[in-house]
Amino acid sequence: MEETSPEWATRHHYYHHSNYKGKSKSKIFFDKCHVRPAIKLAESIVDNPDATDGQKQDAWDIIRRLDQKYNGSDNAAMLMGRLTQMACDAILIEHEDVNKAIDDVLFMAHNYEPRTWDNGKDAAKRDYLLTELPFVIKNAVVGLQEAMALDNKILGEITLYNKLPGNRLPYMTKPDYGRRGDLKTKWSKANNKTKSGFATHSLPTNLGKSIWDMRNVSQVAGFYALNSQLPPFLLYANKTDYRLFNEDNCYELEQDHLNYMVSQSVDMNKAIELKLQKSENKRQLLEDEFPDTSDWLEPPTIIEEATQLWSLYYASK
């Protein structure tokens, strides 16, 4: 991937596009052109036998602050979503017994270490969502069977990697199922007015009403664009039911709207590519893309990194 990228992309460590919906250019550039290269460099120092103990300690500090595996970026709901997909794969693709598949992921959920920077909220949510996980899995399995009822074989997650029309850099996306569909799980949210302290997260009825649902539409539009325009689907599951959206029951997944969403992605990617070409260094890339970090769902170490980084660009102004 990296070896064939143009120089203006490699100098910024930007090698492919992905779903932009819900992200500003400041966040996209921060993630791809600052955080990821910093982690990669730090990892190379840790693995370098010639590096001093002090250098390795500094590198580990960077990794712990910026790497999602260490900095508390994960949360219980995200974990449960991954475990739901894992269980569905085991049941539908590997033909494993439903109860065994559920027991396996419940064991993994019990071993999850909640993040520590939210005053115990994630720990409480993990404990509550453990009770929902088996029901969400069962609903997701039924929904996926409906979504792929006409498929000869159920396929799991794959990577699609190719250029969208008019873009110079490739686009990467990963359908969960059938080369065209994505599974979205909805988990109960904290609610002090209920006896349990949580309230069921309802399933969407119209994908056009929520910015997050439209981000999902943009995601599956990428599947559509890179997969010979195979009609995509979005499956939402919670503890009580599932809801399947496709071109037959959802305007946002009809061909005309998908083409519109793809054209939006193409244009955003063009804007990113133009900025990469015009910027000789990271400062030129970032200094006029001021971030509103209040919209970032990130741990404190990431917010601090962004705040400090941009403050360097404005300190002498």
C-alpha positions in Angstrom: 0.0 0.0 0.0 2.5 2.6 1.2 5.1 1.9 -1.5 2.8 2.9 -4.4 1.4 6.1 -2.8 2.4 9.5 -4.3 5.0 11.5 -2.5 2.6 14.1 -1.3 0.7 11.4 0.6 3.7 9.5 2.0 5.2 12.7 3.4 2.1 13.0 5.6 1.8 9.2 6.3 -1.6 9.3 4.6 -2.1 6.1 2.5 -5.9 5.6 2.1 -9.3 7.2 2.7 -12.0 5.8 4.9 -15.5 6.8 5.9 -15.3 10.5 6.7 -18.9 11.0 7.9 -19.0 12.4 11.4 -15.4 13.4 11.4 -13.8 16.8 10.6 -10.7 17.1 8.5 -8.8 18.1 11.7 -9.7 14.8 13.3 -8.9 12.8 10.2 -5.5 14.4 9.8 -4.8 14.2 13.5 -5.5 10.4 13.5 -3.8 9.5 10.3 -1.0 12.0 10.1 0.0 12.5 13.7 -1.2 9.7 16.0 -0.5 6.7 13.8 3.0 7.7 12.7 3.9 8.6 16.3 2.8 5.1 17.5 4.6 3.4 14.6 7.8 5.3 15.4 7.5 4.5 19.1 7.0 0.8 18.4 10.1 0.8 16.2 12.1 2.3 19.1 10.7 -0.3 21.6 11.8 -3.1 19.2 15.2 -1.6 18.5 17.9 -3.5 20.4 20.2 -0.4 20.1 17.7 1.9 21.8 18.6 3.0 25.3 16.3 2.2 28.3 15.4 5.9 28.5 14.5 6.0 24.8 12.3 2.9 25.2 10.6 4.3 28.3 9.8 7.5 26.4 8.5 5.4 23.5 6.3 3.3 25.8 4.9 6.6 27.3 3.8 7.6 23.8 2.2 4.2 23.1 0.3 4.2 26.4 -1.0 7.8 25.7 -1.9 7.4 22.1 -2.5 3.7 21.2 -6.2 2.7 21.6 -5.1 -0.7 23.0 -3.6 1.1 26.1 -5.2 4.6 26.5 -8.8 3.7 27.5 -10.3 4.4 24.1 -12.3 1.2 24.3 -15.6 0.9 26.2 -18.1 -1.7 27.2 -20.6 -1.0 24.4 -17.9 -1.3 21.8 -16.6 -4.5 23.3 -20.1 -6.0 23.3 -20.5 -5.1 19.7 -17.3 -6.9 18.7 -18.3 -9.9 20.8 -21.7 -10.0 19.2 -20.1 -10.2 15.8 -17.7 -12.8 17.0 -20.5 -15.0 18.3 -22.5 -14.5 15.1 -19.5 -15.6 13.1 -19.2 -18.7 15.2 -22.9 -19.6 14.9 -23.5 -18.7 11.2 -20.1 -19.4 9.6 -18.5 -22.0 11.8 -21.8 -23.7 12.7 -21.1 -23.7 16.4 -23.7 -24.4 19.0 -25.5 -21.2 20.0 -25.1 -21.6 23.7 -21.4 -22.5 23.4 -20.8 -19.4 21.2 -22.5 -17.2 23.8 -20.6 -18.8 26.7 -17.3 -18.2 24.9 -17.9 -14.4 24.4 -19.4 -14.0 27.9 -16.1 -15.3 29.3 -14.2 -12.7 27.2 -16.6 -10.0 28.4 -16.0 -10.9 32.1 -12.3 -10.5 31.4 -12.6 -7.0 30.0 -10.9 -4.3 32.1 -13.1 -1.2 32.1 -11.6 2.2 31.4 -10.7 4.2 34.5 -11.1 7.8 33.4 -14.9 8.0 33.6 -15.5 7.6 37.3 -16.6 4.0 37.1 -19.3 4.5 34.5 -17.8 2.0 32.1 -17.4 -0.7 34.8 -21.1 -0.4 35.7 -22.1 -0.5 32.1 -20.0 -3.6 31.5 -21.7 -5.4 34.3 -25.2 -4.5 33.1 -24.5 -5.2 29.4 -23.3 -8.7 30.3 -27.0 -9.5 31.0 -28.0 -8.2 27.5 -25.3 -9.8 25.4 -27.0 -13.3 24.9 -30.2 -11.7 23.8 -28.5 -9.2 21.4 -26.6 -12.1 19.9 -29.7 -14.2 19.3 -31.6 -11.3 17.7 -28.6 -10.5 15.5 -28.3 -14.1 14.3 -32.0 -14.1 13.2 -31.6 -10.8 11.5 -28.5 -11.8 9.6 -30.2 -15.0 8.5 -33.0 -12.9 7.1 -30.6 -10.4 5.5 -28.6 -13.2 3.7 -31.4 -15.7 3.2 -30.8 -15.8 -0.6 -27.0 -16.1 -0.3 -25.4 -19.4 -1.2 -22.9 -19.0 1.6 -22.7 -16.6 4.6 -19.5 -14.6 4.4 -17.9 -12.8 7.3 -15.8 -9.6 7.4 -13.6 -8.8 4.5 -11.5 -5.8 3.4 -12.4 -3.8 0.3 -9.6 -1.6 -1.0 -9.8 0.3 -4.2 -10.0 3.8 -5.6 -13.3 5.6 -5.8 -13.9 7.4 -9.1 -12.0 10.7 -9.3 -9.8 10.0 -6.2 -6.0 9.5 -6.4 -5.7 7.5 -3.2 -7.5 4.3 -2.5 -10.5 3.9 -0.1 -10.6 1.1 2.5 -13.7 -0.3 4.2 -14.7 -3.6 5.8 -18.2 -5.1 5.4 -19.2 -7.3 8.3 -21.2 -9.8 6.2 -22.0 -10.8 2.7 -19.5 -8.3 1.2 -22.3 -5.7 1.5 -23.8 -5.6 5.0 -23.0 -4.2 8.4 -24.2 -5.2 11.9 -24.9 -2.5 14.4 -25.7 -3.2 18.0 -27.7 -1.0 20.4 -27.0 -1.3 24.1 -28.9 0.1 27.0 -27.8 3.6 28.2 -27.4 4.8 31.8 -30.7 6.3 33.1 -31.0 7.3 36.8 -34.8 7.4 36.5 -35.1 3.6 36.1 -34.8 1.0 38.8 -31.8 -0.7 37.1 -30.1 2.5 36.3 -30.3 1.7 32.6 -32.8 2.2 29.8 -33.1 0.1 26.6 -31.6 1.8 23.5 -34.4 1.7 20.9 -33.9 0.6 17.3 -34.0 3.2 14.6 -37.1 3.5 12.4 -35.7 6.0 9.9 -32.0 6.2 9.1 -32.2 9.8 7.9 -33.0 11.2 11.4 -29.6 10.6 13.1 -26.2 11.8 12.2 -24.8 8.5 13.5 -27.2 6.4 11.4 -26.2 8.5 8.3 -22.6 7.7 9.1 -23.6 4.1 8.8 -25.3 4.8 5.5 -22.1 6.4 4.3 -20.2 3.3 5.4 -22.3 0.9 3.5 -22.3 3.2 0.5 -18.6 2.5 0.4 -19.3 -1.2 0.3 -21.7 -0.5 -2.6 -19.1 1.6 -4.5 -16.3 -1.0 -4.2 -18.4 -4.1 -4.6 -19.9 -3.7 -8.1 -22.9 -1.8 -6.6 -24.2 -4.8 -4.8 -27.2 -3.5 -2.7 -26.1 -3.1 0.9 -28.0 -3.8 4.1 -27.8 -2.4 7.7 -28.9 -4.6 10.5 -29.6 -3.1 14.0 -30.0 -5.4 17.0 -30.8 -4.8 20.6 -31.9 -7.0 23.5 -35.5 -7.1 22.4 -35.5 -7.2 18.6 -33.7 -6.5 15.4 -34.4 -4.2 12.4 -33.2 -4.8 8.9 -32.8 -2.0 6.4 -32.2 -2.5 2.7 -33.2 -1.0 -0.6 -36.7 -2.4 -0.3 -37.7 -0.6 2.9 -35.2 2.3 3.2 -34.8 5.4 1.0 -31.3 6.0 2.2 -30.2 2.6 0.8 -31.8 3.0 -2.6 -29.4 3.3 -5.5 -29.9 7.0 -6.2 -29.2 8.0 -2.6 -26.2 5.6 -2.4 -24.7 7.2 -5.5 -25.2 10.6 -3.8 -23.4 9.4 -0.7 -20.6 8.0 -2.7 -20.3 11.4 -4.6 -20.0 13.1 -1.2 -17.2 10.8 -0.1 -15.4 11.4 -3.4 -15.6 15.1 -3.0 -14.4 15.0 0.6 -11.5 12.8 -0.4 -10.6 15.3 -3.1 -10.6 18.1 -0.5 -8.3 16.0 1.6 -6.0 15.1 -1.3 -5.7 18.8 -2.3 -4.8 19.7 1.3 -2.1 17.0 1.4 -0.6 18.2 -1.9 -0.5 21.9 -0.8 1.0 21.2 2.6 4.8 20.7 2.8 4.8 19.7 6.4 2.5 18.7 9.3 2.2 22.3 10.5 0.9 23.5 7.2 -1.5 20.5 7.1 -2.9 21.1 10.6 -2.6 24.7 11.6 -5.7 26.0 9.7 -7.8 22.9 10.7 -8.6 23.9 14.3 -10.3 21.1 16.1 -13.4 21.3 18.3 -12.4 18.5 20.7 -15.7 18.8 22.5 -17.1 16.6 19.8 -14.3 14.0 20.1 -15.3 10.8 21.9 -11.8 10.2 23.0 -9.9 9.6 26.3 -8.2 12.5 28.1 -4.7 11.6 26.8 -5.9 12.1 23.2 -7.6 15.4 23.9 -4.5 16.6 25.7 -2.3 15.6 22.8 -4.5 17.5 20.3 -4.7 20.6 22.6 -0.9 20.7 23.0 -0.2 20.0 19.3 -2.4 22.9 18.0 -1.2 25.2 20.8 2.3 25.0 19.3 1.0 26.3 16.0 -0.7 29.3 17.5 1.7 30.2 20.3 3.8 32.5 18.1 0.9 34.0 16.2 
